[in-house]
Amino acid sequence: MREIGAERITEVVKRLCVEANTHLPQDVKNCIEKSYEQETWPQAREILERIMENYSIADKENCPICQDTGVACVFVKIGQEVHVNGDLAEAINEGVRQGYSEGYLRKSVVRDPLDRVNTGDNTPAMIYYDIVPGDQLEITVAPKGFGSENMSQIKMLKPSDGLQGVKNFILKVVEEAGPNPCPPIVVGVGIGGTFDKAAYLAKRALMRHAGEPNPDPFYADLERELLEKINTLGVGPQGFGGKTTALAVHIEQFPTHIAGLPVAVNINCHVTRHQTEVL
């Protein structure tokens, strides 16, 4: 059994909160730069150029890419042979508390959805646990802005709706979102499981490297098809038109009940932030 101290986890989460908010992952940058090269609409090219300038300044100055530094979503893969000395959840929350305070990041969490008093330190984090084989602990911090989160939807389709029903729903969600989630967007889709599992799958799909295809050829083809159709909607960067409404579509699937076809769509803006460290 491998021992990992809670204080080490706190230190890692603290650092990842700051890094994720100030440095856009290279895979997302690559997608934006590729879109800029392929974009033909002048206003769209100008917006993409400003987006690239923005993340370059954030890199250089170590300042937040976006004023909405998000709610801290923390994905934890815990090896079965790992023992954490201390309270894991509290260690993570303490890391968020320190990272958002010392990193001068905006605190956006309220203590209760109907009693909207700011907690003052961006805690509690949204923590997702996954028990896996091995003796390592993997932590991914993904600050999630709510301009895009608010545009996300879930629907319990009927099995008879089939593949076309799934496509129609995903396209409907993106079209209804329009310019609100600060496109170009990354679209996370969860298909299957239960009501809550589908939503989790959609959010986890956003953690994949932008443009990395689903390992199943059927779903990889579906991702490509949906990306092409989304980019014909004409929303474009920040809603100014063009053919760059989305940078990527990522689908995660899971077995489900014979009577159901849950589909969740979790939209992320072009600031699709996530940083990972393995202990």
Sequence and secondary structure as in RCSB ss.txt:
>XXXX:A:sequence
MREIGAERITEVVKRLCVEANTHLPQDVKNCIEKSYEQETWPQAREILERIMENYSIADKENCPICQDTGVACVF
VKIGQEVHVNGDLAEAINEGVRQGYSEGYLRKSVVRDPLDRVNTGDNTPAMIYYDIVPGDQLEITVAPKGFGSEN
MSQIKMLKPSDGLQGVKNFILKVVEEAGPNPCPPIVVGVGIGGTFDKAAYLAKRALMRHAGEPNPDPFYADLERE
LLEKINTLGVGPQGFGGKTTALAVHIEQFPTHIAGLPVAVNINCHVTRHQTEVL
>XXXX:A:secstr
 EEEEHHHHHHHHHHHHHHHHHS  HHHHHHHHHHHHH   HHHHHHHHHHHHHHHHHHHHT  SSS   EEEEE
EEEETTEEEES HHHHHHHHHHHHHHHTT     EEETTEEEE SS  S EEEEEEESSS EEEEEEEE HHHHT
T EEEEE GGGHHHHHHHHHHHHHHHHTTTT SSEEEEEEEEE HHHHHHHHHHHTTS TT   SSHHHHHHHHH
HHHHHTTS   GGGS SS SEEEEEEEEEEE TT EEEEEEEE S    EEEE 
